[in-house]
Amino acid sequence: MTSGKKQVGHTTSQGWEIGIRRTFTMEAHQAWEMLFTQPVLSSWLDDKADLPFEKGSTYTNKTGITILVSSVTTGKVIRMKWQQSGDPQTSTLQIRIIPAKEKTTISFHHEWLKNEQERDLMKGYWSRVLDEISRQLNA
């Protein structure tokens, strides 16, 4: 775009990015556990994923997405490199657990996305994960 108008989701420092969050009635440790165990883990990685989610952990799912955990503060935040199948470029995913009284916010921040289309795709992807968490809590 040459109009000089800032595009939603595009930054000069991290390229294209998306941030999405939702607050649930649960404790922070429950949110952390839920994100990294089945069945919720299958909604964002796959149903075979079984890894410790420690710094250096790596996993490639059945669709070819590869993650590499770059840092972890257990129960609070995890950062990882996210690489789509056949793509030499990686993006960065940060998942945060934010406690607030009797509730907890789960936040996905995905940066260094290639373009607006990938941003829209990942916005839908992480929204579906939050929907699955909501379904699990209401089951």
Secondary structure, DSSP 8 states (H G I E B T S, - for coil): --S----TTEETTTEEEEEEEEEESS-HHHHHHHHTSTTHHHHHT-TT------TT-EEE-TTS-EEEEEEEETTTEEEEEEE-TT-S--EEEEEEEEEETTEEEEEEEEEEESSHHHHHHHHHHHHHHHHHHHHHHH-
